[in-house]
Amino acid sequence: MDILDYVTQAGGIVRSAQLLDAGFSRRDLLRLKDVGIAQPRRGVFVLPGCDEGFKAAILNNGRLSCVSAAVHYGLWLRKPPARVHLACNHGHGSGFIRHRTVRFQGHPFLPLAAVEDVALHALGCLPPPASTAVATSAIRLHGVSRDLLADQLRADRSGTALRILRELDVHAESIVEVDAQHVFRTNGIEYQTQVLLPGIGRVDFLLDGFLIVEIDGFAFHSKRGDMLRDRARNNSSAVSGYTVLRYMPEHIWFDPSLVVREIRAVLAGDQRKPRR
């Protein structure tokens, strides 16, 4: 691989030691200087347009973690962080959120903490449901073991983080479902998730045995076939005696009080039970 291609794949910034470990020669490193690659510090090469998070990690001798690493692993995150989160074992530097406890081997060529550390740092750093979403997606998308995370948290006596981990539902299929569960939980609304109902199929939430709550994603109704299946599903629910409430992510994120009011109104005023 050409050395410029390697630096690009490494996020646009790399240490000379990493290049040498990857098999490049010191002559190759000199060629980087000859083509005008910036060196903000001795032994560090930076391409134009380099990822700013990676740059902060390299220049501070750390690795991106927590919310700053979430996007690179495809973890569920609603809002980008206001400040960079770095995993580093030293106390030097400023201008970033520091996570000092690093338990696992980081990414092989990007300045990223291991996805296990990213989940652990999020659990200890972020309030729910942001922490719940990052940890849930690490488990679902990357096969991170919940037991492994729990063992690490018990060793650190991180009671709050351990409680969040124990409460998360690995059946949640998206960040909005995680956020909906948080809305229900904090408002004392009991629910079942991903319930398979005969003749209807799997529903996002079932409340009090008769109220189906569905969360429609951004791609909802993008195809006519999806619309037809959804109409049939809603009709089957009604014929079977279920009540259905449907919400978009915007309802859960920006108007949760409306969601709670409508659910409580249905639960308080409609005691119908589904036909068996």
C-alpha positions in Angstrom: 0.0 0.0 0.0 1.2 3.5 -0.8 2.2 5.5 2.3 -0.2 8.3 1.5 -3.1 5.8 1.2 -2.2 4.4 4.5 -2.2 7.8 6.2 -5.6 8.5 4.6 -7.0 5.2 5.9 -5.6 6.0 9.3 -7.8 9.0 9.6 -5.4 11.5 8.0 -3.0 11.7 10.9 -0.4 9.2 12.1 2.7 8.9 14.1 6.0 7.9 12.5 6.3 4.9 14.9 3.0 3.6 13.5 4.2 3.9 10.0 7.4 2.1 10.8 5.5 -0.7 12.6 3.3 -1.0 9.4 6.4 -1.7 7.4 7.2 1.6 5.8 10.9 2.8 5.7 12.4 6.0 6.9 12.8 6.9 3.3 9.1 6.6 2.9 8.6 9.0 5.8 11.0 11.5 4.2 8.8 11.3 1.1 5.9 12.5 3.2 7.9 15.6 4.1 8.9 16.2 0.5 5.3 16.3 -0.7 4.5 18.9 2.0 2.6 16.9 4.6 2.2 19.0 7.7 4.0 18.0 10.9 2.4 19.8 13.8 4.8 17.9 16.1 7.9 15.9 15.5 7.0 12.4 14.5 3.4 13.3 13.6 2.2 13.6 10.0 -1.2 15.3 9.1 -3.0 15.3 5.8 -5.2 18.3 4.8 -8.8 17.8 6.0 -7.7 15.4 8.7 -10.4 14.3 11.2 -10.2 16.8 14.0 -11.1 14.2 16.6 -8.3 11.9 15.5 -6.0 14.9 15.5 -6.9 15.8 19.1 -6.3 12.1 20.1 -2.9 11.9 18.5 -1.6 15.3 19.7 -2.8 14.4 23.3 -1.4 10.9 23.2 -4.8 9.3 23.7 -7.6 7.6 21.8 -11.1 8.8 21.0 -13.7 7.3 23.3 -17.2 7.6 24.7 -19.4 9.8 22.5 -16.4 10.9 20.4 -15.8 7.4 19.3 -19.4 6.3 19.0 -19.9 7.6 15.4 -16.8 5.8 14.2 -18.2 2.5 15.5 -21.7 3.2 14.2 -23.1 3.3 17.7 -26.4 5.0 18.5 -26.0 8.7 19.2 -28.4 11.6 18.7 -26.1 14.6 19.3 -22.4 15.1 18.6 -20.3 15.9 21.7 -19.6 19.5 22.5 -16.1 18.5 23.6 -13.7 15.7 22.5 -13.7 12.7 24.8 -10.3 10.9 25.0 -9.1 7.8 26.7 -5.6 8.3 28.1 -3.7 7.1 31.0 -1.9 10.4 31.7 -3.0 13.6 33.3 -1.5 16.0 30.7 -3.4 18.3 28.3 -6.6 20.2 28.5 -9.6 21.1 26.4 -11.1 17.6 26.4 -13.0 15.2 28.6 -10.6 12.6 30.0 -11.3 8.9 30.6 -8.3 7.5 32.4 -9.4 3.8 32.9 -8.5 1.9 29.7 -9.1 -1.8 30.0 -8.9 -3.2 26.4 -6.7 -3.0 23.4 -7.6 -0.1 21.1 -8.3 -0.1 17.4 -5.4 -1.6 15.4 -4.7 1.5 13.2 -7.1 4.3 14.1 -6.8 6.4 17.4 -9.9 4.8 18.8 -10.4 3.1 22.1 -11.8 -0.4 22.0 -15.6 -0.5 21.6 -15.8 -2.2 25.0 -14.1 0.8 26.6 -16.3 3.2 24.6 -19.4 1.5 26.1 -17.9 1.5 29.6 -16.9 5.1 29.4 -20.4 6.1 28.1 -22.1 4.3 30.9 -19.9 6.1 33.4 -20.0 9.5 31.7 -23.4 10.1 30.1 -26.9 10.2 31.6 -29.6 7.9 30.3 -30.9 7.5 27.7 -27.7 8.5 25.8 -25.6 6.1 27.9 -28.2 3.3 27.4 -28.2 3.8 23.6 -24.4 3.7 23.2 -24.2 0.5 25.4 -27.2 -1.2 23.8 -25.8 -0.6 20.3 -22.3 -1.9 21.3 -24.0 -5.1 22.5 -26.3 -5.4 19.5 -24.0 -4.3 16.7 -20.6 -5.4 17.9 -21.4 -8.4 20.0 -20.0 -6.9 23.2 -20.9 -9.1 26.2 -23.1 -7.5 28.8 -21.6 -9.8 31.4 -18.1 -8.6 30.4 -19.2 -5.0 30.9 -20.8 -5.8 34.2 -17.7 -7.5 35.5 -15.6 -4.4 34.7 -18.1 -2.1 36.4 -18.3 -4.3 39.5 -14.5 -4.1 39.8 -14.8 -0.3 39.6 -17.7 -0.1 42.0 -19.6 2.0 39.5 -23.1 1.5 41.0 -25.0 4.0 38.7 -23.4 2.7 35.5 -24.0 -0.9 36.6 -27.7 -0.1 37.2 -28.0 1.5 33.7 -26.4 -1.6 32.2 -28.8 -4.0 34.1 -31.9 -2.0 33.0 -31.1 -1.7 29.3 -33.1 -3.9 26.9 -31.0 -5.6 24.3 -34.2 -6.1 22.2 -34.3 -2.4 21.3 -33.7 -2.1 17.6 -33.0 1.6 17.3 -32.0 4.6 19.3 -35.6 5.9 19.3 -36.8 2.7 20.9 -34.2 3.1 23.6 -35.4 6.7 24.1 -39.1 5.6 24.2 -38.3 3.1 26.9 -36.6 5.9 28.9 -39.8 8.0 28.5 -42.0 5.1 29.7 -39.7 4.1 32.6 -39.2 7.6 34.0 -43.0 8.2 33.9 -43.9 4.9 35.6 -45.5 3.3 32.4 -45.0 -0.4 32.4 -44.4 -2.0 29.0 -43.3 -5.1 27.1 -41.0 -4.8 24.2 -40.9 -6.6 20.8 -44.0 -8.7 21.5 -45.1 -11.3 18.9 -48.9 -11.2 18.6 -50.7 -13.9 16.6 -52.1 -12.6 13.3 -50.4 -9.3 13.8 -46.7 -9.9 14.1 -44.1 -8.3 16.3 -45.0 -4.9 17.8 -42.6 -2.4 19.4 -44.4 -2.1 22.7 -47.4 -3.7 24.3 -49.0 -1.9 27.3 -51.5 -3.4 29.7 -52.2 -6.3 27.3 -54.2 -4.3 24.8 -52.4 -1.0 23.9 -49.9 -1.3 21.0 -47.4 1.5 20.7 -45.4 1.6 17.5 -42.4 3.9 16.8 -42.1 4.6 13.0 -38.6 5.3 11.7 -37.6 7.9 9.2 -38.0 5.5 6.3 -41.5 4.6 7.3 -43.9 4.4 4.4 -41.2 5.0 1.9 -42.5 2.2 -0.3 -46.0 1.3 -1.3 -45.6 -2.3 -0.3 -44.7 -1.1 3.2 -47.8 1.0 3.3 -50.0 -1.9 2.3 -48.5 -4.2 4.9 -48.8 -1.5 7.6 -52.5 -0.9 6.8 -53.2 -4.7 7.0 -51.3 -4.8 10.3 -53.3 -1.9 11.8 -56.6 -3.4 10.6 -55.7 -6.8 12.1 -54.9 -5.1 15.4 -58.2 -3.4 15.5 -60.2 -6.5 14.5 -58.4 -8.4 17.3 -59.4 -5.8 19.8 -56.1 -3.9 20.3 -55.8 -0.2 20.4 -52.8 1.3 18.5 -50.9 4.5 19.0 -48.1 5.4 16.5 -45.4 7.9 17.0 -42.5 9.3 15.0 -39.0 9.9 16.5 -39.8 13.6 16.7 -42.6 12.9 19.1 -40.4 10.9 21.4 -37.5 13.4 21.3 -39.3 16.7 21.2 -42.7 16.2 22.7 -42.6 13.2 25.1 -45.2 14.8 27.4 -47.7 14.5 24.6 -46.8 10.8 24.2 -47.2 10.2 27.9 -50.6 12.1 28.1 -52.0 10.1 25.2 -50.9 6.8 26.6 -52.2 7.5 30.0 -55.5 8.6 28.5 -55.9 5.4 26.6 -54.9 3.2 29.6 -57.3 5.1 31.9 -60.3 5.2 29.6 -60.2 2.1 27.5 -60.4 -1.3 29.3 -61.1 -3.4 26.3 -59.2 -6.6 26.1 -58.0 -8.3 22.8 -60.0 -11.2 21.5 -58.2 -14.5 21.8 
